Amino acid sequence: MDQIQQSAFTARVHGVVQGVGFRYSTRERARRLGISGYVRNMYDGTVEVMAEGDARKLASLLAWLKTGPPGAYVERVDSHPVTFRGIYKNFNIEF
């Protein structure tokens, strides 16, 4: 049986990503994948994502962030691995 490798990343999504349902779609995608963390709008017009969970599922979420939901236009995603801390119980929208 494969052991689940826990991992985490933080990402900043650039483009037309506010006012198009990006946070809500990200939350739903992350919850379906069983990923914990948060998504929030930033003052500079980007969206920030903090995600923890199974490394393979995180890769799936990161790939999805590069296109986002219909109506979004993603210019780029800057992502960085961070230390898995296991502090998030689910995936939420932060304000």
Biopython code that builds the backbone (N, CA, C, O; Angstrom):
import numpy as np
from Bio.PDB.StructureBuilder import StructureBuilder

atoms = [
    (1, "MET", "N", (0.842, -1.174, 0.000)),
    (1, "MET", "CA", (0.000, 0.000, 0.000)),
    (1, "MET", "C", (0.888, 1.238, 0.000)),
    (1, "MET", "O", (1.831, 1.333, 0.785)),
    (2, "ASP", "N", (0.582, 2.190, -0.886)),
    (2, "ASP", "CA", (1.368, 3.411, -0.975)),
    (2, "ASP", "C", (1.136, 4.297, 0.232)),
    (2, "ASP", "O", (0.010, 4.453, 0.705)),
    (3, "GLN", "N", (2.222, 4.874, 0.719)),
    (3, "GLN", "CA", (2.111, 5.819, 1.821)),
    (3, "GLN", "C", (1.811, 7.194, 1.239)),
    (3, "GLN", "O", (2.417, 7.604, 0.249)),
    (4, "ILE", "N", (0.878, 7.898, 1.856)),
    (4, "ILE", "CA", (0.524, 9.237, 1.390)),
    (4, "ILE", "C", (1.615, 10.202, 1.824)),
    (4, "ILE", "O", (1.962, 10.282, 3.003)),
    (5, "GLN", "N", (2.153, 10.938, 0.850)),
    (5, "GLN", "CA", (3.172, 11.930, 1.153)),
    (5, "GLN", "C", (2.485, 13.276, 1.339)),
    (5, "GLN", "O", (1.928, 13.838, 0.396)),
    (6, "GLN", "N", (2.531, 13.782, 2.557)),
    (6, "GLN", "CA", (1.927, 15.067, 2.859)),
    (6, "GLN", "C", (2.864, 16.179, 2.400)),
    (6, "GLN", "O", (4.082, 16.093, 2.556)),
    (7, "SER", "N", (2.276, 17.213, 1.837)),
    (7, "SER", "CA", (3.048, 18.317, 1.297)),
    (7, "SER", "C", (2.245, 19.596, 1.456)),
    (7, "SER", "O", (1.099, 19.566, 1.903)),
    (8, "ALA", "N", (2.846, 20.715, 1.090)),
    (8, "ALA", "CA", (2.140, 22.000, 1.170)),
    (8, "ALA", "C", (2.776, 22.983, 0.194)),
    (8, "ALA", "O", (3.960, 22.890, -0.130)),
    (9, "PHE", "N", (1.961, 23.922, -0.263)),
    (9, "PHE", "CA", (2.487, 25.008, -1.086)),
    (9, "PHE", "C", (1.690, 26.278, -0.829)),
    (9, "PHE", "O", (0.558, 26.249, -0.347)),
    (10, "THR", "N", (2.317, 27.376, -1.165)),
    (10, "THR", "CA", (1.629, 28.653, -1.219)),
    (10, "THR", "C", (1.739, 29.133, -2.653)),
    (10, "THR", "O", (2.756, 28.915, -3.312)),
    (11, "ALA", "N", (0.693, 29.786, -3.136)),
    (11, "ALA", "CA", (0.692, 30.246, -4.517)),
    (11, "ALA", "C", (0.064, 31.626, -4.603)),
    (11, "ALA", "O", (-0.809, 31.981, -3.811)),
    (12, "ARG", "N", (0.521, 32.390, -5.573)),
    (12, "ARG", "CA", (-0.078, 33.688, -5.889)),
    (12, "ARG", "C", (-0.499, 33.614, -7.353)),
    (12, "ARG", "O", (0.326, 33.377, -8.236)),
    (13, "VAL", "N", (-1.794, 33.820, -7.602)),
    (13, "VAL", "CA", (-2.359, 33.721, -8.946)),
    (13, "VAL", "C", (-2.551, 35.131, -9.485)),
    (13, "VAL", "O", (-3.230, 35.951, -8.868)),
    (14, "HIS", "N", (-1.948, 35.410, -10.643)),
    (14, "HIS", "CA", (-1.990, 36.729, -11.283)),
    (14, "HIS", "C", (-2.891, 36.686, -12.508)),
    (14, "HIS", "O", (-2.980, 35.659, -13.182)),
    (15, "GLY", "N", (-3.554, 37.790, -12.795)),
    (15, "GLY", "CA", (-4.404, 37.907, -13.973)),
    (15, "GLY", "C", (-5.752, 38.476, -13.579)),
    (15, "GLY", "O", (-5.869, 39.212, -12.599)),
    (16, "VAL", "N", (-6.769, 38.128, -14.353)),
    (16, "VAL", "CA", (-8.141, 38.525, -14.019)),
    (16, "VAL", "C", (-8.703, 37.405, -13.161)),
    (16, "VAL", "O", (-9.307, 36.457, -13.662)),
    (17, "VAL", "N", (-8.489, 37.536, -11.851)),
    (17, "VAL", "CA", (-8.818, 36.448, -10.934)),
    (17, "VAL", "C", (-9.680, 36.909, -9.764)),
    (17, "VAL", "O", (-9.983, 36.116, -8.872)),
    (18, "GLN", "N", (-10.074, 38.166, -9.754)),
    (18, "GLN", "CA", (-10.992, 38.657, -8.731)),
    (18, "GLN", "C", (-12.291, 39.066, -9.415)),
    (18, "GLN", "O", (-12.283, 39.623, -10.513)),
    (19, "GLY", "N", (-13.403, 38.781, -8.747)),
    (19, "GLY", "CA", (-14.709, 39.116, -9.309)),
    (19, "GLY", "C", (-15.206, 38.128, -10.342)),
    (19, "GLY", "O", (-16.159, 38.416, -11.065)),
    (20, "VAL", "N", (-14.570, 36.956, -10.424)),
    (20, "VAL", "CA", (-14.960, 35.946, -11.415)),
    (20, "VAL", "C", (-15.241, 34.585, -10.770)),
    (20, "VAL", "O", (-15.313, 33.571, -11.463)),
    (21, "GLY", "N", (-15.399, 34.566, -9.445)),
    (21, "GLY", "CA", (-15.689, 33.317, -8.738)),
    (21, "GLY", "C", (-14.473, 32.447, -8.489)),
    (21, "GLY", "O", (-14.609, 31.257, -8.203)),
    (22, "PHE", "N", (-13.289, 33.025, -8.595)),
    (22, "PHE", "CA", (-12.065, 32.238, -8.448)),
    (22, "PHE", "C", (-11.943, 31.621, -7.060)),
    (22, "PHE", "O", (-11.618, 30.439, -6.937)),
    (23, "ARG", "N", (-12.199, 32.404, -6.011)),
    (23, "ARG", "CA", (-12.070, 31.877, -4.646)),
    (23, "ARG", "C", (-13.059, 30.750, -4.391)),
    (23, "ARG", "O", (-12.693, 29.723, -3.819)),
    (24, "TYR", "N", (-14.297, 30.926, -4.805)),
    (24, "TYR", "CA", (-15.319, 29.907, -4.561)),
    (24, "TYR", "C", (-15.010, 28.626, -5.333)),
    (24, "TYR", "O", (-15.161, 27.523, -4.808)),
    (25, "SER", "N", (-14.580, 28.782, -6.571)),
    (25, "SER", "CA", (-14.235, 27.612, -7.381)),
    (25, "SER", "C", (-13.017, 26.896, -6.818)),
    (25, "SER", "O", (-12.956, 25.666, -6.829)),
    (26, "THR", "N", (-12.047, 27.660, -6.325)),
    (26, "THR", "CA", (-10.852, 27.063, -5.724)),
    (26, "THR", "C", (-11.224, 26.291, -4.466)),
    (26, "THR", "O", (-10.737, 25.183, -4.245)),
    (27, "ARG", "N", (-12.085, 26.877, -3.645)),
    (27, "ARG", "CA", (-12.519, 26.195, -2.429)),
    (27, "ARG", "C", (-13.197, 24.866, -2.769)),
    (27, "ARG", "O", (-12.903, 23.841, -2.154)),
    (28, "GLU", "N", (-14.097, 24.886, -3.740)),
    (28, "GLU", "CA", (-14.815, 23.660, -4.097)),
    (28, "GLU", "C", (-13.871, 22.609, -4.675)),
    (28, "GLU", "O", (-13.990, 21.426, -4.354)),
    (29, "ARG", "N", (-12.944, 23.030, -5.516)),
    (29, "ARG", "CA", (-11.976, 22.089, -6.101)),
    (29, "ARG", "C", (-11.112, 21.468, -5.001)),
    (29, "ARG", "O", (-10.904, 20.255, -4.981)),
    (30, "ALA", "N", (-10.612, 22.301, -4.089)),
    (30, "ALA", "CA", (-9.755, 21.819, -3.003)),
    (30, "ALA", "C", (-10.524, 20.866, -2.094)),
    (30, "ALA", "O", (-9.989, 19.834, -1.691)),
    (31, "ARG", "N", (-11.751, 21.193, -1.771)),
    (31, "ARG", "CA", (-12.543, 20.323, -0.891)),
    (31, "ARG", "C", (-12.811, 18.975, -1.545)),
    (31, "ARG", "O", (-12.757, 17.942, -0.878)),
    (32, "ARG", "N", (-13.100, 18.974, -2.855)),
    (32, "ARG", "CA", (-13.317, 17.707, -3.564)),
    (32, "ARG", "C", (-12.065, 16.843, -3.548)),
    (32, "ARG", "O", (-12.147, 15.615, -3.510)),
    (33, "LEU", "N", (-10.899, 17.495, -3.577)),
    (33, "LEU", "CA", (-9.634, 16.775, -3.567)),
    (33, "LEU", "C", (-9.194, 16.376, -2.155)),
    (33, "LEU", "O", (-8.246, 15.606, -2.000)),
    (34, "GLY", "N", (-9.866, 16.887, -1.135)),
    (34, "GLY", "CA", (-9.485, 16.587, 0.240)),
    (34, "GLY", "C", (-8.286, 17.393, 0.724)),
    (34, "GLY", "O", (-7.538, 16.945, 1.593)),
    (35, "ILE", "N", (-8.110, 18.580, 0.160)),
    (35, "ILE", "CA", (-6.998, 19.466, 0.505)),
    (35, "ILE", "C", (-7.467, 20.481, 1.538)),
    (35, "ILE", "O", (-8.604, 20.951, 1.489)),
    (36, "SER", "N", (-6.584, 20.815, 2.473)),
    (36, "SER", "CA", (-6.873, 21.815, 3.497)),
    (36, "SER", "C", (-6.099, 23.091, 3.189)),
    (36, "SER", "O", (-5.096, 23.070, 2.476)),
    (37, "GLY", "N", (-6.589, 24.217, 3.748)),
    (37, "GLY", "CA", (-5.898, 25.483, 3.577)),
    (37, "GLY", "C", (-6.867, 26.623, 3.408)),
    (37, "GLY", "O", (-7.949, 26.621, 3.994)),
    (38, "TYR", "N", (-6.479, 27.606, 2.601)),
    (38, "TYR", "CA", (-7.349, 28.759, 2.364)),
    (38, "TYR", "C", (-7.040, 29.410, 1.026)),
    (38, "TYR", "O", (-6.007, 29.158, 0.407)),
    (39, "VAL", "N", (-7.966, 30.253, 0.604)),
    (39, "VAL", "CA", (-7.803, 31.109, -0.570)),
    (39, "VAL", "C", (-8.313, 32.491, -0.179)),
    (39, "VAL", "O", (-9.299, 32.612, 0.547)),
    (40, "ARG", "N", (-7.641, 33.526, -0.662)),
    (40, "ARG", "CA", (-8.099, 34.883, -0.357)),
    (40, "ARG", "C", (-7.645, 35.859, -1.427)),
    (40, "ARG", "O", (-6.615, 35.670, -2.074)),
    (41, "ASN", "N", (-8.449, 36.916, -1.599)),
    (41, "ASN", "CA", (-8.077, 38.007, -2.487)),
    (41, "ASN", "C", (-7.023, 38.865, -1.810)),
    (41, "ASN", "O", (-7.046, 39.053, -0.594)),
    (42, "MET", "N", (-6.103, 39.382, -2.607)),
    (42, "MET", "CA", (-5.077, 40.279, -2.099)),
    (42, "MET", "C", (-5.341, 41.685, -2.653)),
    (42, "MET", "O", (-6.002, 41.845, -3.679)),
    (43, "TYR", "N", (-4.824, 42.678, -1.971)),
    (43, "TYR", "CA", (-5.070, 44.066, -2.367)),
    (43, "TYR", "C", (-4.498, 44.426, -3.730)),
    (43, "TYR", "O", (-4.960, 45.374, -4.364)),
    (44, "ASP", "N", (-3.494, 43.678, -4.190)),
    (44, "ASP", "CA", (-2.884, 43.984, -5.486)),
    (44, "ASP", "C", (-3.613, 43.338, -6.665)),
    (44, "ASP", "O", (-3.133, 43.405, -7.796)),
    (45, "GLY", "N", (-4.774, 42.711, -6.411)),
    (45, "GLY", "CA", (-5.559, 42.105, -7.490)),
    (45, "GLY", "C", (-5.261, 40.637, -7.722)),
    (45, "GLY", "O", (-5.887, 40.012, -8.578)),
    (46, "THR", "N", (-4.323, 40.073, -6.982)),
    (46, "THR", "CA", (-4.010, 38.650, -7.119)),
    (46, "THR", "C", (-4.847, 37.843, -6.132)),
    (46, "THR", "O", (-5.554, 38.399, -5.291)),
    (47, "VAL", "N", (-4.751, 36.534, -6.250)),
    (47, "VAL", "CA", (-5.386, 35.618, -5.306)),
    (47, "VAL", "C", (-4.278, 34.777, -4.686)),
    (47, "VAL", "O", (-3.399, 34.276, -5.387)),
    (48, "GLU", "N", (-4.330, 34.627, -3.357)),
    (48, "GLU", "CA", (-3.350, 33.825, -2.637)),
    (48, "GLU", "C", (-3.981, 32.505, -2.217)),
    (48, "GLU", "O", (-5.124, 32.465, -1.761)),
    (49, "VAL", "N", (-3.228, 31.439, -2.376)),
    (49, "VAL", "CA", (-3.683, 30.104, -1.981)),
    (49, "VAL", "C", (-2.636, 29.484, -1.068)),
    (49, "VAL", "O", (-1.441, 29.511, -1.360)),
    (50, "MET", "N", (-3.103, 28.930, 0.036)),
    (50, "MET", "CA", (-2.261, 28.125, 0.926)),
    (50, "MET", "C", (-2.917, 26.760, 0.964)),
    (50, "MET", "O", (-4.082, 26.647, 1.344)),
    (51, "ALA", "N", (-2.185, 25.713, 0.575)),
    (51, "ALA", "CA", (-2.787, 24.387, 0.465)),
    (51, "ALA", "C", (-1.889, 23.326, 1.091)),
    (51, "ALA", "O", (-0.668, 23.359, 0.941)),
    (52, "GLU", "N", (-2.522, 22.377, 1.802)),
    (52, "GLU", "CA", (-1.826, 21.258, 2.428)),
    (52, "GLU", "C", (-2.573, 19.968, 2.110)),
    (52, "GLU", "O", (-3.800, 19.957, 2.009)),
    (53, "GLY", "N", (-1.825, 18.890, 1.954)),
    (53, "GLY", "CA", (-2.459, 17.601, 1.748)),
    (53, "GLY", "C", (-1.579, 16.642, 0.985)),
    (53, "GLY", "O", (-0.361, 16.809, 0.922)),
    (54, "ASP", "N", (-2.205, 15.640, 0.408)),
    (54, "ASP", "CA", (-1.526, 14.635, -0.394)),
    (54, "ASP", "C", (-0.817, 15.315, -1.569)),
    (54, "ASP", "O", (-1.422, 16.110, -2.289)),
    (55, "ALA", "N", (0.455, 15.001, -1.757)),
    (55, "ALA", "CA", (1.268, 15.655, -2.784)),
    (55, "ALA", "C", (0.665, 15.519, -4.187)),
    (55, "ALA", "O", (0.711, 16.461, -4.977)),
    (56, "ARG", "N", (0.101, 14.349, -4.494)),
    (56, "ARG", "CA", (-0.485, 14.154, -5.831)),
    (56, "ARG", "C", (-1.726, 15.016, -6.027)),
    (56, "ARG", "O", (-1.957, 15.545, -7.114)),
    (57, "LYS", "N", (-2.519, 15.155, -4.974)),
    (57, "LYS", "CA", (-3.721, 15.981, -5.070)),
    (57, "LYS", "C", (-3.360, 17.465, -5.128)),
    (57, "LYS", "O", (-4.041, 18.250, -5.787)),
    (58, "LEU", "N", (-2.292, 17.839, -4.437)),
    (58, "LEU", "CA", (-1.821, 19.223, -4.522)),
    (58, "LEU", "C", (-1.366, 19.555, -5.939)),
    (58, "LEU", "O", (-1.613, 20.654, -6.435)),
    (59, "ALA", "N", (-0.704, 18.606, -6.586)),
    (59, "ALA", "CA", (-0.273, 18.814, -7.977)),
    (59, "ALA", "C", (-1.484, 19.040, -8.874)),
    (59, "ALA", "O", (-1.430, 19.859, -9.792)),
    (60, "SER", "N", (-2.561, 18.332, -8.622)),
    (60, "SER", "CA", (-3.792, 18.498, -9.389)),
    (60, "SER", "C", (-4.393, 19.884, -9.167)),
    (60, "SER", "O", (-4.823, 20.535, -10.119)),
    (61, "LEU", "N", (-4.424, 20.338, -7.907)),
    (61, "LEU", "CA", (-4.947, 21.673, -7.617)),
    (61, "LEU", "C", (-4.079, 22.740, -8.269)),
    (61, "LEU", "O", (-4.601, 23.691, -8.850)),
    (62, "LEU", "N", (-2.776, 22.595, -8.181)),
    (62, "LEU", "CA", (-1.868, 23.584, -8.772)),
    (62, "LEU", "C", (-2.058, 23.660, -10.284)),
    (62, "LEU", "O", (-2.042, 24.752, -10.851)),
    (63, "ALA", "N", (-2.235, 22.532, -10.933)),
    (63, "ALA", "CA", (-2.493, 22.525, -12.378)),
    (63, "ALA", "C", (-3.799, 23.255, -12.690)),
    (63, "ALA", "O", (-3.875, 24.004, -13.664)),
    (64, "TRP", "N", (-4.823, 23.041, -11.869)),
    (64, "TRP", "CA", (-6.111, 23.702, -12.080)),
    (64, "TRP", "C", (-5.988, 25.212, -11.888)),
    (64, "TRP", "O", (-6.620, 25.978, -12.616)),
    (65, "LEU", "N", (-5.182, 25.650, -10.916)),
    (65, "LEU", "CA", (-5.019, 27.086, -10.672)),
    (65, "LEU", "C", (-4.476, 27.814, -11.899)),
    (65, "LEU", "O", (-4.694, 29.016, -12.048)),
    (66, "LYS", "N", (-3.781, 27.110, -12.767)),
    (66, "LYS", "CA", (-3.178, 27.739, -13.944)),
    (66, "LYS", "C", (-4.204, 28.110, -15.003)),
    (66, "LYS", "O", (-3.890, 28.849, -15.936)),
    (67, "THR", "N", (-5.446, 27.599, -14.867)),
    (67, "THR", "CA", (-6.524, 28.006, -15.773)),
    (67, "THR", "C", (-7.685, 28.616, -15.006)),
    (67, "THR", "O", (-8.300, 29.577, -15.469)),
    (68, "GLY", "N", (-7.990, 28.063, -13.831)),
    (68, "GLY", "CA", (-9.072, 28.603, -13.008)),
    (68, "GLY", "C", (-10.433, 28.326, -13.597)),
    (68, "GLY", "O", (-10.570, 27.544, -14.538)),
    (69, "PRO", "N", (-11.450, 28.978, -13.032)),
    (69, "PRO", "CA", (-12.822, 28.759, -13.492)),
    (69, "PRO", "C", (-13.122, 29.543, -14.767)),
    (69, "PRO", "O", (-12.349, 30.422, -15.151)),
    (70, "PRO", "N", (-14.244, 29.230, -15.429)),
    (70, "PRO", "CA", (-14.653, 30.028, -16.584)),
    (70, "PRO", "C", (-14.779, 31.492, -16.162)),
    (70, "PRO", "O", (-15.283, 31.790, -15.079)),
    (71, "GLY", "N", (-14.322, 32.398, -17.015)),
    (71, "GLY", "CA", (-14.380, 33.826, -16.713)),
    (71, "GLY", "C", (-13.081, 34.376, -16.168)),
    (71, "GLY", "O", (-12.861, 35.587, -16.190)),
    (72, "ALA", "N", (-12.222, 33.507, -15.684)),
    (72, "ALA", "CA", (-10.917, 33.948, -15.175)),
    (72, "ALA", "C", (-9.911, 33.951, -16.321)),
    (72, "ALA", "O", (-10.028, 33.181, -17.275)),
    (73, "TYR", "N", (-8.930, 34.827, -16.207)),
    (73, "TYR", "CA", (-7.797, 34.808, -17.122)),
    (73, "TYR", "C", (-6.537, 34.791, -16.261)),
    (73, "TYR", "O", (-6.188, 35.794, -15.639)),
    (74, "VAL", "N", (-5.864, 33.654, -16.229)),
    (74, "VAL", "CA", (-4.672, 33.493, -15.401)),
    (74, "VAL", "C", (-3.442, 33.809, -16.241)),
    (74, "VAL", "O", (-3.154, 33.128, -17.225)),
    (75, "GLU", "N", (-2.722, 34.850, -15.840)),
    (75, "GLU", "CA", (-1.466, 35.207, -16.519)),
    (75, "GLU", "C", (-0.343, 34.285, -16.065)),
    (75, "GLU", "O", (0.418, 33.762, -16.880)),
    (76, "ARG", "N", (-0.251, 34.094, -14.744)),
    (76, "ARG", "CA", (0.779, 33.201, -14.207)),
    (76, "ARG", "C", (0.444, 32.828, -12.770)),
    (76, "ARG", "O", (-0.338, 33.496, -12.094)),
    (77, "VAL", "N", (1.058, 31.744, -12.333)),
    (77, "VAL", "CA", (0.935, 31.291, -10.946)),
    (77, "VAL", "C", (2.346, 31.150, -10.386)),
    (77, "VAL", "O", (3.155, 30.371, -10.891)),
    (78, "ASP", "N", (2.624, 31.908, -9.346)),
    (78, "ASP", "CA", (3.895, 31.787, -8.641)),
    (78, "ASP", "C", (3.652, 30.899, -7.432)),
    (78, "ASP", "O", (2.917, 31.281, -6.521)),
    (79, "SER", "N", (4.258, 29.723, -7.413)),
    (79, "SER", "CA", (4.038, 28.808, -6.295)),
    (79, "SER", "C", (5.366, 28.409, -5.680)),
    (79, "SER", "O", (6.397, 28.357, -6.350)),
    (80, "HIS", "N", (5.310, 28.127, -4.386)),
    (80, "HIS", "CA", (6.500, 27.749, -3.642)),
    (80, "HIS", "C", (6.126, 26.672, -2.632)),
    (80, "HIS", "O", (5.127, 26.808, -1.925)),
    (81, "PRO", "N", (6.912, 25.610, -2.557)),
    (81, "PRO", "CA", (6.652, 24.609, -1.518)),
    (81, "PRO", "C", (6.934, 25.215, -0.144)),
    (81, "PRO", "O", (7.847, 26.024, 0.020)),
    (82, "VAL", "N", (6.149, 24.814, 0.816)),
    (82, "VAL", "CA", (6.362, 25.232, 2.200)),
    (82, "VAL", "C", (6.277, 23.990, 3.075)),
    (82, "VAL", "O", (5.837, 22.934, 2.620)),
    (83, "THR", "N", (6.687, 24.111, 4.301)),
    (83, "THR", "CA", (6.660, 22.991, 5.232)),
    (83, "THR", "C", (5.223, 22.616, 5.583)),
    (83, "THR", "O", (4.419, 23.471, 5.957)),
    (84, "PHE", "N", (4.915, 21.339, 5.460)),
    (84, "PHE", "CA", (3.601, 20.844, 5.864)),
    (84, "PHE", "C", (3.498, 20.956, 7.375)),
    (84, "PHE", "O", (4.353, 20.458, 8.107)),
    (85, "ARG", "N", (2.421, 21.629, 7.843)),
    (85, "ARG", "CA", (2.241, 21.794, 9.282)),
    (85, "ARG", "C", (0.988, 21.092, 9.792)),
    (85, "ARG", "O", (0.879, 20.824, 10.988)),
    (86, "GLY", "N", (0.043, 20.789, 8.907)),
    (86, "GLY", "CA", (-1.173, 20.092, 9.313)),
    (86, "GLY", "C", (-2.073, 20.906, 10.220)),
    (86, "GLY", "O", (-2.767, 20.345, 11.068)),
    (87, "ILE", "N", (-2.074, 22.218, 10.055)),
    (87, "ILE", "CA", (-2.852, 23.077, 10.961)),
    (87, "ILE", "C", (-4.244, 23.420, 10.436)),
    (87, "ILE", "O", (-5.067, 23.952, 11.181)),
    (88, "TYR", "N", (-4.518, 23.123, 9.172)),
    (88, "TYR", "CA", (-5.822, 23.457, 8.596)),
    (88, "TYR", "C", (-6.723, 22.236, 8.634)),
    (88, "TYR", "O", (-6.305, 21.138, 8.265)),
    (89, "LYS", "N", (-7.954, 22.422, 9.079)),
    (89, "LYS", "CA", (-8.898, 21.308, 9.192)),
    (89, "LYS", "C", (-9.708, 21.110, 7.911)),
    (89, "LYS", "O", (-10.148, 19.999, 7.616)),
    (90, "ASN", "N", (-9.902, 22.186, 7.156)),
    (90, "ASN", "CA", (-10.608, 22.122, 5.882)),
    (90, "ASN", "C", (-10.105, 23.256, 5.008)),
    (90, "ASN", "O", (-9.113, 23.903, 5.344)),
    (91, "PHE", "N", (-10.775, 23.504, 3.893)),
    (91, "PHE", "CA", (-10.342, 24.561, 2.978)),
    (91, "PHE", "C", (-11.384, 25.652, 2.974)),
    (91, "PHE", "O", (-12.553, 25.400, 2.682)),
    (92, "ASN", "N", (-10.967, 26.875, 3.300)),
    (92, "ASN", "CA", (-11.898, 27.996, 3.454)),
    (92, "ASN", "C", (-11.482, 29.206, 2.637)),
    (92, "ASN", "O", (-10.347, 29.324, 2.177)),
    (93, "ILE", "N", (-12.436, 30.087, 2.479)),
    (93, "ILE", "CA", (-12.178, 31.411, 1.908)),
    (93, "ILE", "C", (-11.911, 32.330, 3.090)),
    (93, "ILE", "O", (-12.711, 32.409, 4.022)),
    (94, "GLU", "N", (-10.779, 33.024, 3.043)),
    (94, "GLU", "CA", (-10.465, 34.013, 4.075)),
    (94, "GLU", "C", (-10.730, 35.393, 3.522)),
    (94, "GLU", "O", (-10.542, 35.654, 2.334)),
    (95, "PHE", "N", (-11.166, 36.267, 4.400)),
    (95, "PHE", "CA", (-11.463, 37.648, 4.012)),
    (95, "PHE", "C", (-10.559, 38.604, 4.734)),
    (95, "PHE", "O", (-10.659, 39.815, 4.537)),
]
sb = StructureBuilder()
sb.init_structure("model")
sb.init_model(0)
sb.init_chain("A")
sb.init_seg("    ")
for serial, (resi, resn, name, xyz) in enumerate(atoms, 1):
    if name == "N":
        sb.init_residue(resn, " ", resi, " ")
    sb.init_atom(name, np.array(xyz, "f"), 0.0, 1.0, " ", f" {name:<3s}", serial, name[0])
structure = sb.get_structure()
